[in-house]
Amino acid sequence: MPEQDIYRAYNFKLMIGSVELGAFTEVSGLEVTIEAIGFREGGASWSGIRKLPGRVDVGSVTLKYGLTRNTQLWEWVMKLAEGKVDQRNVSIVLMGNDGTTVLTRWNLINAWITAWRGAQLDAMGQQAAIEEVTLVAERLTRGKGGDED
């Protein structure tokens, strides 16, 4: 069996449609949960509970990013706050050490922002100003290398 290289988690970018957004520091919440539905089978010698897969839930994904002049995420959340439905396909793309090779991507299908948190400002600190948004999506897929889906 060939050796499998483990990907490093620090080099990634965010794509909303075909637009690349940069300066992201952290992504969390990439997950899928499948409900287990228990049932008793009549007439079987096994008296335990059998289980079948049920509803699928895609977790909420939180993105942290350095505050820049780019206001695309702010404009998106404000559009949603005004009651305008605006679902978009979002890809989180993991890059290789060279910064150009796409290793894998996670695609959030029909995603939208459910929360925005502004940067913590501290006159005594020297940290970067970090904002965060939380996305929900209808589906989560994983693509290979340069694949879109």
Protein Blocks (a to p, Z undefined) as FASTA:
>chain_A
ZZdddddfkbccddehjaccehiabdehiacdddddddddehiablbdcddddddddddd
dddddddfblklmmmmmmmmnopacddddddddddfkopacfbdcddehiadfbdcdddd
dfkbcbdcddddddddfbdcddefjbfZZ
